[in-house]
């Protein structure tokens, strides 16, 4: 029976991804907005590059950015930068406020700018960068983490969210990781990121090397196949995403996507620039049903330079001990319906997100996510919502910015008796969990080109539908010094939690982080 189930899942995986890949090949007949057929490694989701791209867009230098599907490839970031540099040259004025940002991006993406054609030079078909970036970070945590009871999960570490599943022990921690990047002829690229964590808490946590990320990419006709371990972020949110964030550990997955925007032919061109992405992965053990499969699909559209719309869907199904599913039943699950007389056969989340940019209001961005858990009549229901406002240019120089983001999740979010929305004990969606409110405020500032910082505040209310909810107030400050060949980062944070873990007590947690990054 076990062999039969494995064979069935492999068959379903092959068939579904064969159909998916054929659809991608059909789409390659469309007009590719950036005709680059080089494979390229990804930019980590927490990279400063995304912030800088938002800044140059706020200055009116780019119109073709699709934020909803991350990570970007390095070539996609270079394509966006090429667009900005060309528009900057057309302006002709000197001492533009965006020049320092453009120069920093040019230094980082100088090799990829050769592929976009902006820079002239010889392209290398074999490229090896054994140490692309190295990070050494000291983290001191004082306090205990919050826990979730439905589903069974933890926040990981106090005052640390969206950390790709990296959990620190109470007390002092030392983290060391670095990236290795390879280009093997034009269609192949390879990335490896080892990680080591040492902490003083003796509770069975890992104190040795482990592979944090590692994947191989193959690109053909603007379609990219990625196999390996990597993180995903789907949606417009900054502090969290309702359907897919990097709060949990990177997935071991197969992913197919169009990494560069394309435009469909004929009457469909009115949809504007598009991106399509899909993945399949096998989740972890030690859950109600061990090792279930998870599928995800996403489409991004930009029908107007100021408007972006995205739609996402994830499905968790199967696993050890789950009922046998044939192809017909699997197709019913894809349509969003249950089988076997209405019994649960999967845990699905789906919805849409959007972003509106208003250039004459200092590049103001208003964005939102609306994701449903469960289904009603083949459509998602029991919605959670996320609304954000981002002003990237509080002043004419762009040295100051402000972001306000509010998320409210439904009481059933992420909880499921058979297929909870967790991976290795952490939530895959918004770190606040279900039945929660989360208000996040960030004020960013720049003293000079090399010294930047931010002030952060986060209010979180868990169990909002309960009479005695848990309430937390977090304050943090971050200072970043750019050294030219890397950066130094200092963070201080504290939070006060009332009714901690719903046990009636109060507590204060703290965090100090000192990090050094070297670009090699």
N, C-alpha and C positions, 0 to 999 in steps of 0.2 A: 504493500500500500504506500509506503514511504517513497519507494522508487517511482511509483506511478505518479504521485503528487509532484515530485521533482521534475519528472519528464513533462508533465502538464504545464508547470510554470515556465520551464524553458521554452516550450512550444509557444505559449502565449507571449512570452517576452520577444521571441524571434519574430512572430507574426506582427505584433503591434509595432515593433521598431522597424520592420521591413516596410510596412505601410507608411509609417511616419517618415522614413528616409526617402521613399519614393515621392511623397508630397513635397519634401524639401527640394528634390531634384527638379520637380516640375516648376517650383518657384524660382529656380535659378534661371529659367527662361525669362523671368522678369528683369527689369532694369535694375542692376545693382548700383546703389548710390555711391559706393566706394569699391571700385573693381580691384581689390587686393586679394590675391589668392595665396599669400604667405600665411603660414600658421604662426601663431603668436601666443605667448603665455599670458596669464591673467594678472591684473592688478588687484592686490588684496583689498577687501571691501573696506577696511579702515584706513586706507591710504589717503594722504593729503591731496592727492591728484584730483579726487572727486570734488573736494572743496574748491580747488582752484578752477576746475571746469565750470562750476556754478558761478564763480566770480567773473570769469571772462564772458559767460553768457549774459550776466547782469550788465556788462558794459556794451552789450549789443554786438558782440563779435562773432557769435555762432547762433545758428537756428536749428541744427539737426541733431541735437543731443536727445537720446532716449534714456531717461534715468531709471525706468522701472525694472530693468533686468540687469543685475550686477552679479559677478564682476565684469567689467569691461576688459577686453584684451588690450595689450599695449599698442597694437596697431590701430585699434579703434580710438584710443586716446590721442594717438598721433594724427589720425584723420581729423578729429575735432580741432586739434591744435593747428593743423595746416589751414583749415578753414578760417580760424581766428587770425593767424598771421597774415594771410592774404588780404583779409578785410582790414586789418590794421595798416598794411602798406597802402591801401587805397585811400585811407584817411589823410595821410601826408603830414599831419601835425606831429610836433615833437613833444616829448615828455608827457605821454599819455599815462594816466594812472594805472592802466593794466600792464604797462611795459615790464615791471618787475616780475609780475606773475608769468607773463609769456616767456621771459628769459629763464626763469626757474624750470618751467615745463620743457623748454628747448633743451636744457642741459640733461634733463632726465630722459627725454625721448629722442635724443639725437640720432640713434641708430634707426629707429622706426620711421623717422622723418625721411630717410632715404627711400623707404618702401613706398611712402605716400607720394614721392616725387618732389616734395618741397625742397629737400636738400639734394645736391648733386654729389655723386660718388659711386663707388663700386659696391654692389651688394654681395655679401658673403653667403654662400649656400651652406657652409658649415660654420656654426658659431657656438662657442662654448664660453660661458661665464661662470667659472666654478664658485665664485663668491659674489653674488649680485648685491646682496644686502645682509648685514649682520646686526642683530639686536641683542643687547644685554640689558636686562631690566631687574631692578630690585623692588620688591613689593612687600610691604608690611601691612598685615591685616589684623585688626583688633575687633573681635566680635564673632558672632555666629550667624550662619546663613538662614534665610527664611525658607520654609518648606511649603510645598503644595500637597494637598491631600486628595484632590480629584482634578487631574490625575496625580499619581504618586510621582513627585519630582522635587527638585531643589533649585534655588536660584544660582547655585554654584558657589560663588564667593560674595560676601557683603560688598556693596558698592561697585561691583564689577558685573557688567552685563554685555551681551553681544561680543563675547571673548572667544568665540570658536571652540567652546567646550573646555577651555583651559581653566582648571579649578585650582585655587591656591589654598594652602592650609593656614590656620590661625598662627600668627607670628610672622617671622621673616621668610621670604621666598626669593630665590634667585632663578631667573629665567634666561635661557640663552637659545636663540634660534637664528638660522640663516637660510638664505635661498640660493639654489643653484639652477641656472637656466641654460638650456641647450637648444640650438637650432640645427636640425639635421635635414639638410636640403630644404627647399621652399615649403613643401606641404607638411613637414613634421617638426614639432617642437616638444620639449620635455622640461618638466619642472619638478624639483625636489626641495622640500623644506623640513629638515630635521629640527627637533625641539628637545631641550633638556630642562627639567625643573628640579630644583633642590629646595626642600623646605625643612624647617626644624620640627614640624609636627609629626610625630611617629604614629600614624594611624593607617598605614598600608597604602598611602598614596605613592605614585611612581616617583622615583628619584633617579631615573636613568634616561637614556636616549629613547626617543620614539619618533616614528615618522608622522609628522603633523599633517603634511600635505605631500602629494606626489601624483603626477598625472602625465599622460602622453596625449598629444593632440595630432589629428590629421585633418587637413583642410582641402576641400575640393570644390571648385566652382562657387566659392562663397559660402559653402556649408561646412560646419566644423563638427567633428566627432571628438569627444573627450572621454578618456577612460582613466579612472584613478580616483584619487581622494581630494575633494575640494569643497569650498563653501559656496552657498548661494544666498542671494538677497533679492526677493521679489516684492515690489511695491515702492511707493514714493516716500515712505517714512524714513526719518533720520535716526530717531532714538529707539525705534522699534518697528517691526513689520508684522502685520496680523497673520499672514499666511506662510511666510518663509523668511527667516533671518539667519544670521550667523551666531545666534545665541548658543546653539548646540555644536557638537563636534562636526567637522567636515564629513560629508558623506563619501562612502565608497560607491561610485556610481558610473553609469554610462550616460553621457549627455550629448544631445544633438541640438545645434542651434545655428542661426544665422548671426554671426558676431557683428556684422556691419549692416546698416540700414539698407533696405532695398525698396523699390517702388514697383508695384504691379502694373502690367501693361493695360492699355485700352481704358475702358470706363472705370476700372478699378483704381486708376491712378489718383482719384480724388481722395482715397484713403490716406495718401501721403506716405511718408517713410514708415517702414515696418521692420519689426524683429520678431522672430519666432524661436522658442526654446522649449525643450522637453528633456526629461531625465527619468531614469529608473534606478532604484537602489534597494538593497535589502537592509532592513533595520536590525537592531540588536536583539540579544537574548534577554532573559530575566524580566519578562513582561507577560501580561496575561496570555498572549499567543506569541511564541518566540519566532523571531526572524521573519516577520511579514514583509511583503513587497510594498514599495511606495512608488507611485507614478506621479509625475508633475508635468503640466503643460502651461505655457504662457504665450500671449501675443501682445505686442506693443504697437501702437499706432500714433502717428503724428499728422493728423489731417490739416493742421495749420501750424506755422512756426511757433505760435504761442500756446498751443494746446497739445497735451499728450494724454492718451487713454490706454489703459492696459487691462487685460483680463487674465486671471490665474485660476488654476484648479489643481488640487492634489487628491490622491486616492491611496489609502492604505488598505490592503486586503491580504488574504491568505496567511501563510505561515504554518508552523508545525502544529498539527492537530486541528487546523481549520477545515471546514467542509470542502469536499472536492468541487472544483469549478471547471466546467467545460467552456469552450470558446463562445457558445451562445450566451451562457450566463455571464461571461466576462464582458461581452458587448453590452449586456443590460446594465452592468455596473458602470461602464463608460457613459451610458446615457443618463446615469444618475438615479436609477431605480434599483430597488431591492429585489431579491429573488427568494425562492423557497418559501412561498406563502407570506412574504412580507418580513421575514426575519432579517436582521442585520447581516450583511455580507461584506461591508466595507465601512470605513470612516472617511468621509469626503468633506473637503472645504473648497469653496469657490466664491468668486466675486470679482469686483473691478476696482480700479484705482484711476486717478486722474491728477493732472497738474496744469495750472493756468499761470502764465507769466504775464505781468503787466509792466512793460518796459519803462513807461513814464513815471512810475512810482518807485524809483530807485531799483528797478529790476525785481519788484515784488513777485514772489512765488506763493501761490495758494495751492495746496494739494490735499488729497484725501484718499482713504482706502475704505472699502465697504465689503466685508467678507462674511459669508454665511457658513454656519456649521449645520450639518444635517440637510435634509431636502424635503420639499413639499411640491408634489406635482412635477418632479424632475428639475426643480429650480432650488437654489440654496435658500435657506431660511435661518431664523435666529441669528441675526446679523450683529457683528461688531463693527465699530467705526473708528477711524483715525482721521483727524483734521489737523493740518499744519499751516503755518504762516512763516515765510522766510524772507527777510529783507537783507540781501547781500551787500547793499551799499547804504548804510545809514548816513554816510557823508559822501561827498563827491570823490574822495580819494579811494573809497572802498576799504579803508582800514578797519572799519567797524561794521559789524553785522549783528542781526538779532533773529533768533528762531524761537517760535512758540509752537508746541505740539501737544495735542490732547488725544488720548485713546480711551475708548470704553469697550470692554469685551462682554459678550453674553455669558450668562451663568453656565451654559453647557460647553463653552469654548474649551477645546483641547482635551476634554474628558470623554472617555469612551470605555465601556466595560471590556471590550476585546482589543481595540486598536487605539490606545491613547496617543496623543500627538506629541510624543517625546522621543528623544534619541539619547541613549546612554545617560538617562536620568535628568536631562535638561529639556526645556520646552523648545520646539522648533519654530514657534511663532513669536509673538510678543512676550518679552521676559516678565511682564506684569502678571501673566496668567489669565485664566478665566474669571468672570464675575469681578472685574477690577476697573478702576479708573487710574489713569496715569497722566499727569500734567508735567511737561518738561519745558524749561526755559533756558536758553543759552545766549549769552552776550559775548561776542568775540571782538577782540581788539588787537591792534598792532602798534606797538611803540615805534618800531622801525622795520626795515626790510627783513632784519634777522631776528627780531624779538616779537613774538606774538603770544597771545594768551586768551583765556576764556573764563567766564564765571558761569556756573551751572547751578540750577535748582530743579529738584524733582519731587513732586508730591505724588504719593501712591496710596491708593485705598483698595485693599484686597477684601473680598467678601462684602462688596458694596450692598448686596441684597440682604445681608444679615443685620440683625439688630446691633450686634457687637462686632464691628468690622476692625480690621487692622489698618492703622494709618502710619505712614512714614514720611518724614521730611528730610531731604538730602541736600546738602550744600557742598560745592566743590570748586576748586580753582585749579587751572592748568596753565603752565607757562612753558613755552617752547622756544628754544634757541637754535637757529639755523647756523651751522658751522661752515657751510659751503660743501663739505664732503660728508655731511650727515647732520644729525640733530641731537639735542639733549632735551629731555622732557621731564618736567616735575609736576606732580599732581598731589593735592591734598583734598581729602574728602571726609565728611562726617554725616551721619544720619541718626535721627531719633525716631524710634519705632514704638508706638503705643499698641498695646494688646499683641505683643510679639508672638507670632505663630498661634494666635488666638488662645493663648494661655492666661491672659489677664495681666501679664507683667509688661514692663517697659524696659527698653535697653538702648544703649548708644553704641554704634559701630563706627570704626574709623579706618582710613586707608591712606598710606603714603607710598608714592611710586616715584622712582628715579630711573629713567631709561636713557640709554645711549644707542643711537643708530648710526651705522657707518655705511655709506654708499660706495661700493667698490667697482 
